[in-house]
Amino acid sequence: MQRALAGFLLAGAIAFVARTVRVLSLGGAIAALLVGTAAAIAGWTWATVLIVFFVTSSALSHFKRATREARIGGIVEKGNERDAVQVLANGGVFAAGALLAAATGASVWAAGALGALAAATADTWATEVGTVAGGSPRSIISFKPLPAGTSGGVTVQGTLASVAGAAFIAGLGYFVGLGSTAAAVFIGGVLGSLADSLMGGTVQERRWCDGCSEATERRTHYCGGATRVVGGVPGARNDFVNVVCTVVGAGVAA
């Protein structure tokens, strides 16, 4: 109970700062409070890993933020402030796995939790680096050129960042002694991120703004006009794809 209270206060302080600097929306801050508290209940080591993930990912998001916004602002579904669904999509599987690992002592749950976070990190780093590093993204399905920010698009720089993100969490988990195999976590992270790209290029709904003649993920384009579905599965949005990413990462690592 003491650790839960301390974790709640620590997570609350971090969420407050993140909300103040507009990294999280109000709903995102509340969701981060819940995920952070759950990680602290599992143990301070789990909370530390989560904090490192959050800080590094947020730092990358702020790096060349204006450049990223100019390149992909009209395409991506959501802005720079992560909302509650985004936070839970990226951290929910990790938090559940960490709690199960702490309750059972089974290494399979530890590997699953870290695999989920490695996949989320790999996907986040790939997106943040790939959209500002230059180069023309290509579809992971057809290899045809795509506008920057389009789901299912990959670049060499983004792919390297994805591998680095998975390796970072795998190494961190091993270093702090969370009882999992670094190789399993790394493979889970890479394959989870790969699943994200494949789902983004096939299942995720693709939309079109007739007024601007531009592809987008937004239901309301930045011009104010409503968009229409032109591909993928209607209703399958980026948050759903992110959940699949973390589930695949967790399952493969476990």
C-alpha positions in Angstrom: 0.0 0.0 0.0 2.9 2.4 0.8 4.4 1.7 -2.6 1.1 2.2 -4.3 0.6 5.5 -2.6 4.2 6.6 -3.4 3.8 5.4 -7.0 0.5 7.3 -7.3 2.2 10.5 -6.1 5.2 10.1 -8.4 3.1 9.2 -11.4 0.9 12.2 -10.6 3.8 14.5 -10.5 5.2 13.3 -13.8 1.7 13.4 -15.5 1.3 16.9 -14.2 4.6 18.1 -15.7 3.7 16.3 -19.0 0.4 18.0 -19.1 2.0 21.3 -18.4 4.4 21.0 -21.3 1.5 19.7 -23.5 2.9 16.2 -24.0 -0.3 14.7 -22.6 -3.9 15.8 -22.8 -6.0 15.9 -19.6 -7.3 12.4 -20.4 -3.8 11.2 -21.3 -2.5 12.5 -18.0 -5.1 10.6 -16.1 -4.4 7.4 -18.0 -0.6 7.9 -17.4 -1.4 8.2 -13.7 -3.1 4.8 -13.7 -0.5 3.1 -15.8 2.3 4.6 -13.7 0.7 3.6 -10.4 0.2 0.0 -11.7 3.9 -0.2 -12.6 4.9 1.1 -9.2 2.7 -1.5 -7.5 4.5 -4.2 -9.5 7.8 -2.8 -8.3 10.1 0.3 -8.5 12.1 -1.4 -11.2 9.1 -1.7 -13.4 8.2 1.9 -12.7 11.8 3.0 -13.6 11.6 1.2 -17.0 8.3 2.9 -17.7 9.6 6.3 -16.8 12.7 5.8 -19.0 10.4 4.8 -21.9 8.2 7.9 -21.4 11.0 10.4 -21.0 13.0 9.2 -24.1 9.8 8.9 -26.3 8.7 12.4 -25.2 12.1 13.8 -25.9 12.1 12.4 -29.4 8.6 13.8 -29.9 9.9 17.3 -29.1 13.0 17.0 -31.3 12.4 19.1 -34.5 8.7 19.2 -33.6 8.0 22.0 -36.0 9.5 20.1 -38.9 7.5 17.0 -38.0 4.3 19.0 -37.8 4.9 20.6 -41.2 5.5 17.2 -42.8 2.8 15.1 -41.3 0.3 17.4 -39.5 -2.3 17.0 -42.2 -2.1 13.2 -42.3 -1.8 11.8 -38.8 -5.0 11.4 -36.9 -4.0 13.0 -33.6 -1.8 15.9 -32.5 1.3 16.1 -30.3 -0.7 15.7 -27.0 -1.2 12.0 -26.4 -4.7 11.2 -25.2 -6.0 8.5 -22.8 -6.5 5.9 -25.6 -3.0 6.4 -26.9 -1.5 6.1 -23.4 -3.4 2.9 -22.7 -2.7 1.5 -26.2 1.0 1.9 -25.7 1.3 1.1 -22.0 -1.7 -1.0 -21.0 -0.3 -4.4 -21.9 3.0 -3.6 -20.3 1.3 -2.6 -17.0 -0.9 -5.7 -17.0 2.2 -7.9 -17.7 4.2 -6.2 -14.9 1.5 -6.8 -12.4 1.2 -10.5 -13.4 5.0 -10.9 -13.2 5.0 -9.4 -9.7 2.1 -11.5 -8.5 3.3 -14.8 -9.9 7.1 -14.5 -10.2 6.8 -16.1 -13.6 9.5 -15.0 -16.1 7.0 -15.4 -19.0 5.0 -12.5 -17.8 8.1 -10.3 -17.3 9.2 -11.1 -20.9 5.7 -10.3 -22.1 5.6 -7.0 -20.3 9.0 -5.9 -21.6 8.2 -7.2 -25.1 5.1 -5.0 -25.2 7.1 -2.0 -24.1 9.9 -2.8 -26.5 7.3 -2.9 -29.4 5.8 0.4 -28.3 9.3 1.9 -28.1 10.3 0.6 -31.5 7.2 1.9 -33.1 7.5 5.3 -31.4 11.2 5.7 -32.2 10.6 4.7 -35.8 7.8 7.2 -36.2 9.6 10.1 -34.5 12.9 9.6 -36.3 11.6 8.5 -39.6 9.4 11.6 -40.1 12.2 14.1 -39.5 15.2 12.3 -40.9 14.3 12.8 -44.5 13.9 10.3 -47.2 10.8 9.1 -49.0 8.7 6.5 -47.1 7.7 3.5 -49.1 4.8 1.1 -48.5 5.8 -2.0 -46.5 3.3 -3.8 -48.7 3.9 -2.5 -52.3 7.1 -0.6 -51.8 5.5 2.3 -53.6 6.4 5.9 -52.4 4.0 7.3 -49.8 3.6 10.8 -48.2 5.5 11.1 -44.9 3.4 10.1 -41.9 1.3 7.6 -43.8 0.7 4.4 -41.8 2.4 1.4 -43.4 5.2 3.6 -44.7 8.8 2.8 -43.8 12.2 4.4 -44.3 15.7 3.2 -43.7 16.2 5.7 -40.9 12.9 4.8 -39.2 13.6 1.1 -39.4 17.1 1.6 -37.8 15.4 3.6 -35.1 12.9 0.9 -34.6 15.6 -1.7 -34.1 17.4 0.6 -31.7 14.3 1.2 -29.7 13.7 -2.5 -29.2 17.3 -3.1 -28.3 17.2 -0.2 -25.8 14.3 -1.7 -23.8 15.7 -5.2 -24.1 19.1 -4.0 -22.7 17.4 -1.9 -20.0 15.3 -4.8 -18.8 18.3 -7.1 -18.7 20.4 -4.4 -16.9 17.9 -3.8 -14.1 17.4 -7.5 -13.6 13.7 -8.0 -14.5 14.2 -11.7 -15.1 13.7 -11.9 -18.8 15.8 -12.9 -21.8 17.1 -9.8 -23.7 17.0 -11.6 -27.0 13.3 -12.6 -26.5 12.4 -9.0 -25.7 14.3 -7.6 -28.6 12.7 -10.0 -31.1 9.3 -9.3 -29.6 9.9 -5.5 -30.0 11.0 -5.8 -33.6 8.2 -8.1 -34.6 5.6 -6.0 -32.8 6.8 -2.9 -34.6 6.7 -4.8 -37.9 3.2 -6.0 -37.2 2.2 -2.3 -36.6 3.5 -1.3 -40.0 1.8 -4.3 -41.7 -1.5 -3.5 -40.0 -1.1 0.1 -40.8 -0.6 -0.6 -44.5 -3.5 -3.1 -44.8 -6.1 -3.1 -42.0 -6.0 0.5 -40.7 -8.6 2.7 -42.4 -7.4 5.2 -45.0 -9.2 8.4 -45.6 -9.4 11.1 -48.3 -10.2 14.8 -48.2 -12.0 15.7 -51.4 -11.6 19.4 -50.7 -7.8 19.3 -50.5 -7.3 16.1 -52.7 -5.1 14.7 -49.9 -4.8 11.4 -48.2 -5.2 11.6 -44.4 -6.1 9.6 -41.2 -8.2 12.4 -39.9 -12.0 12.3 -39.9 -12.0 16.0 -40.1 -9.2 17.4 -42.2 -7.2 20.5 -41.2 -9.2 22.4 -43.8 -12.3 21.7 -41.7 -13.9 19.4 -44.3 -15.1 15.9 -43.5 -13.1 13.0 -45.0 -14.2 9.7 -46.4 -12.9 6.1 -46.1 -11.1 4.9 -49.2 -9.3 1.8 -47.9 -8.7 -0.5 -45.0 -11.3 -1.6 -42.5 -13.6 1.2 -41.4 -13.2 1.9 -37.8 -9.8 0.3 -37.5 -7.8 3.4 -36.5 -4.2 4.0 -35.3 -4.9 3.2 -31.6 -6.2 -0.2 -32.6 -3.0 -0.9 -34.6 -0.9 0.2 -31.6 -2.7 -2.3 -29.3 -1.9 -5.0 -31.9 1.7 -3.9 -31.9 2.1 -4.3 -28.1 0.1 -7.6 -28.0 2.3 -9.1 -30.7 5.4 -7.8 -28.9 4.3 -9.3 -25.6 3.2 -12.6 -27.2 6.4 -13.2 -29.2 8.7 -12.3 -26.2 6.7 -14.5 -23.8 
